[in-house]
């Protein structure tokens, strides 16, 4: 499993998650990767962080960490039954398409990890900037559909 993040400014680091994502592993990623990245990109606390609704993200220790650091950036509140509008999914699609086009295909985990990182780094800046800019439209579409399906 690979975890990644991005902002309008740049792609964040990719982190290989060896044992599956649980609350302890996620908290480590947030504290060691997300927090420093957000502080650097948004030194005045003006950044927003969106996460999906994976069960481990709602763990008490994770929620407490976000409460302790609420002045550093804003955690977007996402309803538990909301449609999956996380724009990161579009970036993962880009990575998958790039890997499918490789000849030869990666034949082991080391080659796959390298291919994932290479594909991630080659995502054009305009791609992730458009995804960030689409968030207001995505949220408006969900509200208009009263939580029902949207084109996203």
C-alpha positions as CSV (number, residue, x, y, z in Angstrom):
1,X,0.0,0.0,0.0
2,X,1.2,3.5,-0.8
3,X,0.0,6.7,0.9
4,X,0.3,10.1,-0.8
5,X,-0.8,13.7,-0.5
6,X,-0.8,16.8,-2.6
7,X,-1.7,20.4,-2.6
8,X,-2.2,23.1,-5.2
9,X,1.5,23.9,-4.8
10,X,3.1,20.5,-5.2
11,X,2.9,16.8,-4.8
12,X,3.8,15.5,-1.4
13,X,5.8,12.5,-0.5
14,X,4.7,8.9,-1.2
15,X,4.9,6.6,1.8
16,X,5.0,2.9,1.5
17,X,2.8,1.3,4.2
18,X,4.1,-2.1,4.8
19,X,1.6,-3.6,7.3
20,X,-1.6,-1.9,6.3
21,X,-3.0,1.4,7.4
22,X,-4.2,1.4,11.1
23,X,-4.6,4.4,13.4
24,X,-1.0,4.2,14.8
25,X,0.5,4.1,11.3
26,X,-1.7,6.9,10.1
27,X,-0.9,9.0,13.1
28,X,2.8,8.5,12.4
29,X,2.3,9.6,8.8
30,X,0.3,12.7,9.8
31,X,2.8,13.7,12.5
32,X,6.0,12.9,10.5
33,X,5.0,13.9,7.0
34,X,1.7,15.9,6.8
35,X,2.3,18.2,9.7
36,X,5.8,19.4,8.6
37,X,4.6,19.7,4.9
38,X,1.6,21.8,5.9
39,X,3.7,24.0,8.2
40,X,6.1,24.7,5.3
41,X,3.5,25.2,2.7
42,X,1.1,27.2,4.9
43,X,3.2,28.9,7.7
44,X,0.2,31.0,8.8
45,X,-2.1,28.1,9.3
46,X,-4.2,28.8,6.2
47,X,-4.0,25.3,4.7
48,X,-6.8,22.7,4.5
49,X,-6.3,19.0,4.9
50,X,-8.8,16.5,3.5
51,X,-8.8,12.8,4.3
52,X,-11.2,10.1,3.2
53,X,-13.4,8.1,5.6
54,X,-11.2,5.1,6.2
55,X,-12.1,3.8,9.7
56,X,-8.7,4.3,11.2
57,X,-8.9,8.0,10.5
58,X,-11.7,8.4,13.0
59,X,-9.7,6.7,15.8
60,X,-9.6,8.7,19.1
61,X,-5.8,9.1,19.0
62,X,-6.0,10.5,15.5
63,X,-8.8,12.9,16.3
64,X,-7.0,14.1,19.5
65,X,-3.9,14.8,17.5
66,X,-5.8,16.9,15.0
67,X,-7.4,18.8,17.9
68,X,-4.0,19.5,19.5
69,X,-2.8,20.9,16.1
70,X,-6.0,22.7,14.9
71,X,-4.2,26.1,14.7
72,X,-1.7,24.7,12.2
73,X,-4.2,23.9,9.4
74,X,-7.8,23.2,9.0
75,X,-9.1,19.6,8.9
76,X,-12.0,19.5,6.5
77,X,-14.9,17.7,8.2
78,X,-16.2,15.0,5.9
79,X,-19.5,13.3,6.6
80,X,-19.2,9.6,7.2
81,X,-21.6,8.6,4.4
82,X,-20.5,11.2,1.9
83,X,-19.7,10.3,-1.7
84,X,-16.0,9.7,-2.3
85,X,-14.9,13.0,-3.8
86,X,-11.3,12.8,-2.7
87,X,-9.4,14.2,-5.6
88,X,-6.4,12.0,-4.8
89,X,-8.2,9.2,-6.4
90,X,-7.7,10.9,-9.8
91,X,-4.0,11.1,-9.2
92,X,-3.9,7.3,-8.4
93,X,-5.7,6.8,-11.7
94,X,-2.9,8.7,-13.4
95,X,-0.3,6.5,-11.7
96,X,-2.1,3.3,-12.6
97,X,-2.4,4.4,-16.3
98,X,1.3,5.2,-16.4
99,X,2.3,1.8,-14.9
100,X,0.0,-0.1,-17.3
101,X,1.9,1.4,-20.2
102,X,5.3,0.2,-19.0
103,X,7.0,-2.4,-21.1
104,X,8.1,-4.6,-19.5
105,X,5.7,-4.4,-16.5
106,X,7.2,-4.4,-13.0
107,X,7.9,-7.9,-12.0
108,X,8.4,-7.5,-8.3
109,X,7.6,-5.2,-5.4
110,X,10.8,-3.2,-5.7
111,X,10.2,-2.5,-9.4
112,X,6.6,-1.7,-8.7
113,X,7.5,0.7,-5.9
114,X,10.0,2.4,-8.2
115,X,7.5,2.7,-11.0
116,X,4.8,4.1,-8.7
117,X,7.3,6.8,-7.4
118,X,8.4,7.6,-11.0
119,X,4.8,7.9,-12.2
120,X,3.8,10.1,-9.2
121,X,6.7,12.5,-9.8
122,X,5.7,12.8,-13.5
123,X,2.2,14.0,-12.8
124,X,2.0,17.5,-14.4
125,X,1.5,20.4,-12.0
126,X,-1.6,21.5,-13.9
127,X,-3.3,18.2,-13.1
128,X,-3.2,18.5,-9.4
129,X,-3.9,22.2,-9.5
130,X,-7.1,21.6,-11.5
131,X,-8.1,19.0,-8.9
132,X,-7.7,21.4,-6.0
133,X,-9.6,24.1,-8.0
134,X,-12.4,21.6,-8.6
135,X,-13.2,21.1,-4.9
136,X,-15.7,24.0,-4.6
137,X,-17.6,22.6,-7.7
138,X,-17.4,19.1,-6.2
139,X,-18.9,20.2,-2.9
140,X,-21.6,22.3,-4.6
141,X,-22.5,19.3,-6.7
142,X,-22.9,17.1,-3.6
143,X,-25.1,19.7,-1.9
144,X,-27.2,20.2,-5.0
145,X,-27.7,16.4,-5.3
146,X,-28.5,16.3,-1.5
147,X,-25.8,13.7,-1.0
148,X,-26.8,11.7,-4.1
149,X,-24.6,10.7,-7.0
150,X,-22.7,13.4,-8.9
151,X,-20.5,13.4,-12.0
152,X,-17.5,13.2,-9.8
